Amino acid sequence: MNETKARKVVIIGAGHVGSHCALSLLFSREVDELVLIDIKEEKARMQALDLDDAASNLSHRVRVRAGTYDDCTDAQVVVMAAGKTRLPGQTRLDMFDDSIAIMNDIVGPLKASGFSGILLSISNPADIVGDFLRKRLGLPKNRVFSTGTSLDSARLRRILSEILGIDRRSIQACSIGEHGDSQVVPVSHCTVGGVPLPAYTAAHPELAEKLSVKYLSEQVQQAGMRVVIGKGCTEFGIGMVCCDLVRAIFRDERRILPVSTLLEGEYGERGIHAGVPAVIGKNGVERVIEWTLAPEEAARFHESCEVLRGFTARADQM
């Protein structure tokens, strides 16, 4: 009888984000083996040991340990979570130089490991780092992508839920473009119980101000920094986003989720990574879902992509 191949995930970066991605995966029943890698080897060992203690009280078995880049050889998914913590008042683009320098140190040993699975990148600035890793590793575009606007979209649904008093599971909404200040909230594709948000707003004029593009965009843009200022970092939300994407890959769910992937003509953009809805399955990004955006949404999306294009060009020279 053939044994089922163990579901192995390697997480590079054992800080706040990496450790909470590991914790979410540990509780999810979606992985059989979790390996943590960090430049601070003792930190990776102690994070793994702490997680392994948590695993003692699970009803399912998960092997948790610290490892090396050799562990990436047979990993189905590698999660890139290396990088510095965003500081109060700092945009994600402000992290560009430090993050690209860190990625430059990682791509060599990761490529040398022979890794050929799916690379899910979380490190900021997410869109630019995802593009950089895809190019330097030489992997197909479907197998290297970043979480992009997934967390922004989760925040958007939370914000809409609070405004409307409706469970967020009945709300379909996502941000697109940069995982950053130029992201776009396409209200033309937000629905509440299947009702387009513009129609819902027209029926509830008392909510018009808080359901405006301006207000929603500001709230989503500021959501992450509010947490950074209040507690020093964000970690739980992105941990669940990571788990959700890994689940979609391992189960071949073919779910439509917002991720930052290479655009090759979709939405009129080419040669950059940007957040868009995409079908996620066992092969990673199976295909991009292309919405027809309202003219003002399309214009803002192109502006967001122009911001990313400038930084992507800089990364190519580093």
Backbone hydrogen bonds, N-H to C=O, Kabsch-Sander energy under -0.5 kcal/mol:
donor,donor_aa,acceptor,acceptor_aa,energy
8,K,6,A,-0.9
9,V,33,E,-2.5
10,V,77,V,-2.1
11,I,35,V,-3.1
12,I,10,V,-0.6
12,I,79,V,-2.9
13,G,11,I,-0.7
13,G,37,I,-3.7
19,S,15,G,-2.5
20,H,16,H,-1.5
21,C,17,V,-2.1
22,A,18,G,-2.1
23,L,19,S,-2.2
24,S,20,H,-2.2
25,L,21,C,-2.3
26,L,22,A,-2.5
27,F,23,L,-2.0
28,S,24,S,-0.8
29,R,25,L,-0.7
30,E,25,L,-0.7
31,V,25,L,-0.5
32,D,7,R,-2.7
33,E,7,R,-2.0
34,L,63,R,-3.2
35,V,9,V,-2.2
36,L,65,R,-2.0
37,I,11,I,-2.5
41,E,39,I,-1.2
44,A,40,K,-2.0
45,R,41,E,-2.3
46,M,42,E,-2.4
47,Q,43,K,-2.7
48,A,44,A,-2.3
49,L,45,R,-2.3
50,D,46,M,-2.4
51,L,47,Q,-2.4
52,D,48,A,-2.5
53,D,49,L,-1.8
54,A,50,D,-1.6
55,A,51,L,-1.9
56,S,52,D,-0.7
56,S,53,D,-0.9
57,N,54,A,-1.6
58,L,55,A,-1.6
63,R,32,D,-2.8
64,V,62,V,-0.6
65,R,34,L,-2.0
67,G,36,L,-2.4
71,D,68,T,-1.9
72,C,69,Y,-1.7
73,T,70,D,-1.2
75,A,72,C,-0.9
76,Q,8,K,-1.2
77,V,8,K,-1.5
78,V,118,I,-2.4
79,V,10,V,-3.1
80,M,78,V,-0.6
80,M,120,L,-2.5
81,A,12,I,-2.9
81,A,79,V,-0.9
90,Q,87,L,-2.4
95,M,92,R,-1.4
96,F,93,L,-1.7
99,S,95,M,-2.5
100,I,96,F,-2.6
101,A,97,D,-2.0
102,I,98,D,-2.1
103,M,99,S,-2.7
104,N,100,I,-2.2
105,D,101,A,-1.1
105,D,102,I,-0.5
106,I,102,I,-1.0
107,V,103,M,-2.6
108,G,104,N,-0.6
110,L,106,I,-2.2
111,K,107,V,-2.6
112,A,108,G,-2.5
113,S,109,P,-1.1
114,G,111,K,-1.5
115,F,110,L,-1.0
118,I,76,Q,-2.7
119,L,143,R,-3.6
120,L,78,V,-2.7
120,L,118,I,-0.6
121,S,119,L,-0.6
121,S,145,F,-2.4
122,I,80,M,-3.0
123,S,80,M,-1.2
129,V,125,P,-2.6
130,G,126,A,-2.3
131,D,127,D,-1.8
132,F,128,I,-2.5
133,L,129,V,-2.7
134,R,130,G,-2.1
135,K,131,D,-2.1
136,R,132,F,-2.5
137,L,133,L,-2.4
138,G,134,R,-1.4
139,L,134,R,-0.9
143,R,140,P,-1.7
144,V,141,K,-0.8
145,F,119,L,-2.0
146,S,260,S,-2.2
147,T,121,S,-2.2
150,S,147,T,-2.6
153,S,149,T,-2.5
154,A,150,S,-1.8
155,R,151,L,-2.3
156,L,152,D,-2.3
157,R,153,S,-2.2
158,R,154,A,-1.9
159,I,155,R,-2.7
160,L,156,L,-2.6
161,S,157,R,-2.2
162,E,158,R,-2.2
163,I,159,I,-2.1
164,L,160,L,-2.8
165,G,161,S,-2.3
166,I,161,S,-0.8
170,S,167,D,-2.2
171,I,168,R,-1.5
172,Q,191,T,-2.3
173,A,171,I,-0.6
175,S,149,T,-0.5
176,I,184,V,-2.5
177,G,275,G,-2.6
180,G,178,E,-1.9
183,Q,180,G,-1.6
184,V,176,I,-3.0
187,V,185,V,-1.6
189,H,186,P,-2.3
190,C,187,V,-1.5
191,T,172,Q,-2.7
192,V,195,V,-2.8
193,G,170,S,-3.1
193,G,191,T,-0.5
195,V,192,V,-1.8
197,L,190,C,-3.3
199,A,196,P,-0.5
200,Y,196,P,-2.4
201,T,197,L,-2.8
202,A,198,P,-1.9
203,A,199,A,-1.6
204,H,200,Y,-0.9
204,H,201,T,-0.7
207,L,204,H,-2.4
208,A,205,P,-1.5
211,L,207,L,-1.5
212,S,209,E,-1.1
216,L,212,S,-2.5
217,S,213,V,-2.7
218,E,214,K,-2.1
219,Q,215,Y,-2.4
220,V,216,L,-2.4
221,Q,217,S,-2.6
222,Q,218,E,-2.0
223,A,219,Q,-0.9
223,A,220,V,-0.5
224,G,220,V,-0.6
226,R,222,Q,-2.2
227,V,223,A,-1.3
228,V,224,G,-2.2
229,I,225,M,-3.0
230,G,226,R,-1.9
231,K,227,V,-2.8
232,G,227,V,-0.6
232,G,228,V,-2.0
239,G,235,E,-1.5
240,M,236,F,-1.8
241,V,237,G,-1.9
242,C,238,I,-2.5
243,C,239,G,-1.9
244,D,240,M,-2.4
245,L,241,V,-2.1
246,V,242,C,-2.4
247,R,243,C,-2.4
248,A,244,D,-2.0
249,I,245,L,-1.7
250,F,246,V,-2.9
251,R,247,R,-2.6
252,D,249,I,-1.0
253,E,248,A,-1.9
254,R,248,A,-0.6
254,R,280,I,-1.1
255,R,280,I,-1.3
257,L,255,R,-0.7
257,L,278,A,-2.7
259,V,257,L,-0.6
259,V,276,V,-2.2
260,S,146,S,-2.3
261,T,259,V,-0.8
261,T,274,A,-1.5
263,L,272,I,-2.6
265,G,269,E,-3.0
268,G,265,G,-1.8
269,E,266,E,-2.0
271,G,263,L,-2.2
272,I,263,L,-0.6
274,A,261,T,-1.5
275,G,177,G,-2.5
276,V,259,V,-2.5
278,A,257,L,-2.2
279,V,287,R,-3.0
280,I,255,R,-3.1
280,I,278,A,-0.6
281,G,279,V,-0.5
281,G,284,G,-2.3
284,G,281,G,-2.2
285,V,142,N,-2.2
285,V,283,N,-0.5
286,E,279,V,-2.9
286,E,284,G,-1.0
287,R,279,V,-0.8
289,I,277,P,-2.7
290,E,288,V,-0.6
291,W,289,I,-0.7
293,L,291,W,-0.9
297,E,294,A,-0.6
298,A,294,A,-2.7
299,A,295,P,-2.2
300,R,296,E,-1.9
301,F,297,E,-2.3
302,H,298,A,-2.3
303,E,299,A,-1.9
304,S,300,R,-2.2
305,C,301,F,-2.4
306,E,302,H,-1.9
307,V,303,E,-1.7
308,L,304,S,-1.8
309,R,305,C,-2.6
310,G,306,E,-1.7
311,F,307,V,-1.2
312,T,308,L,-2.7
313,A,309,R,-2.2
314,R,310,G,-1.5
315,A,311,F,-2.4
316,D,312,T,-1.8
317,Q,313,A,-0.7
317,Q,314,R,-1.0
318,M,315,A,-1.6
